[in-house]
Amino acid sequence: MTPAYPALGPQTLEQLRYVSTATVSTQLFKLGLRNMFMPGLRPLAPTLRMVGEARTLRYAPAREDLATFEAISRPDYPQRAAIEGIRRGQVLVVDCRGVESAAAAGEIYMSRLKILGAAGCVIDGSIRDFPAVQKLGLPVYARSPAAPPHPAAHLAVDMDVPIGCAEVLVMPGDIIVGDGEGVVCIPRHLADQVAQNGLEMEELETFVLEKIQAGARVPGTYPPDEATKLEYEAWRKARR
């Protein structure tokens, strides 16, 4: 059964495609959330943007009697079930406990996600076939490359549950945003507000950057004083 999540505004995901993780993090900080950026995760393809709702997968430490190739080959094994059940536009977010000694997945599974229309994959561990995944055209974030298969260190034990990814709590259905700097998680009920305010902040900072590059001093320009705000409003009207 597909979980029921609070509805998003019709433009929210599209708006977030134009909002950087830096701006999203600032908006969340203003709302009192200081631990939503996932430190240590590197984009395999830094030029790709990622926006989508989270589908979660949780790994536990491997145990030799359970993490066998026979067990992980079953269709209902949580790793396989999560990947096969991904919906278009979702981001698979994987809790690897920060362990980098074995890969959570590789080119074959990432290719399957891409074919199914996933928006991306976030792993707070390692990934194998690193060079191939870099060229795949799917936004993927991980800590490092690793050749060993996942049962060398991991056992997939659950999916569609709250997880920790890079020490950030991710709830199923939260909104995940990624760019060249990394990944940030937006609590779903705040996504509409963050998207709208973030888009406005991006526009203001475009104006501010133009002034700074033209020689303006930082005081009075960033953050803008009243005179700069009036100038900004005129700039907005002319631009539109």
Residue, then its C-alpha position, 0 to 999 in steps of 0.5 A: m500500500t502506498p503511504a499517504y503523505p501531506a499534499l505538496g503545492p502544485q509548483t513546489l518540486e518545480q520551484l525547488r529545482y531552481v533553489s540551491t542546497a545553500t539557500v534551502s539550508t538557510q531557509l530551514f535554519k530560519l525555521g529552526l532546523r539546523n541539522m538537515f544538510m548531509p555532511g560528507l556525501r559527494p555528488l558523483a555527477p556535480t552538474l546534475r540537480m536532484v529534487g524528489e520525495a524520499r523513499t527510504l532503505r535501512y541497512a544493519p550490520a551484516r551477520e554471516d548466517l543472514a547476509t548470504f547471496e541466497a538471502i539477498s537474491r530473494p525478490d522480497y529482500p528489502q534492497r531489491a523491493a525498494i528499488e523495484g518499487i521506486r516511483r517516478g520522481q522519488v529519491l532512494v535514500v539509504d542508511c548505511r550507518g556511515v560504513e564505507s568498507a562495502a558498497a551499498a549498490g552499484e551500476i546495475y541497481m543505479s541503472r534500474l533506478k534510472i530506467l524506473g524514473a527515480a530522481g536520484c539516490v543518496i547513500d551515506g556509505s560507499i558505491r561500487d562501479f564508481p566511474a560508470v555511475q558517474k557517467l550514468g546521468l542519474p544524480v547519485y551521492a555517496r561517501s566514497p567508492a568501494a569494490p566489496p559487495h554490500p553483504a560484506a558489511h550490510l544487511a538490508v532490513d527495512m524500507d519505507v521507515p524513518i532512517g538516519c542518513a549522514e546523521v540526518l533524520v529522513m522520514p518517508g515522503d520528505i523532500i530531498v534536494g541535491d546539487g553540486e554542494g551536497v544533499v539537504c532534506i526538507p521535512r515534507h510539511l515545510a516544503d511549500q514554504v521553503a520552496q517559495n521563500g527559497l525562490e525569492m531568496e535566490e532572486l534577491e541574491t542574484f541582484v545582490l551578486e550583480k551589485i557586489q560584482a559591480g563594486a558595491r560594498v557589502p554593508g547595506t548591500y548584503p543584507p540589503d538596507e532600505a535603499t537597496k531594497l527599493e533598488y531591488e524592487a525596481w530591478r525585479k519589475a524591470r526584469r519581469 
